[in-house]
């Protein structure tokens, strides 16, 4: 999350887009792997498109 927050300060910078893409991939992997995280997974499905839109991914 910190990586995304730092990258969000200047989302159009190419290096930040790479960081954001890597961070969202890692977060998705963590969330999907949690068996009792239905609520967290639903929240991720709402937040993830906003993050990717911010960084133009």
N, C-alpha and C positions, 0 to 999 in steps of 0.2 A: 504494500500500500504506500509506503514511503517513496518507493521508486516512482510510482504513478503520480504522487503528489508533487514531487520535485520536477518531474518531466512536464506536468501540467502547467507549470509556470511559463513555459514557452513551448506549447504543443506543436508548433509548425517546424521547429528545428529538427532536422533529419535524425540526429542522434537521439533526440528525445522520443521520436516516433519508434525507433528501434527498441529503446528501453521499454516503452509502453507496450509494444507488441509482445516482448518477452515476458513482461510482468503479467499481462493478462493471460498469456498461455500458462504460466506457472500457477496463477490463481485458479484458473479453470481446472487444471489438473488436480489441485489440492481439493477443491470443492467437490468435484465429481467423484473423487475417491472416498469421500465420507459417507458411510452408509446411512446415517441417521440425520443427514443434513438437508432434508427436503425443503425446509423453510429457507435455509441459507442458499440452496441451489435456486430456488424461485427468486430470491433477491438478486442473485448474480445474473440471472437471465434478464432482469430489468435494468441493472446497472451496466453490464458489459456493452450493450449497444451504445450507450451514452459515452463510455470511455473510448470506444473505437471511433465513434463519430468525431469526438474532440480531437483525436490525433490523426484523423483522415485515413484510418486503416481499413 
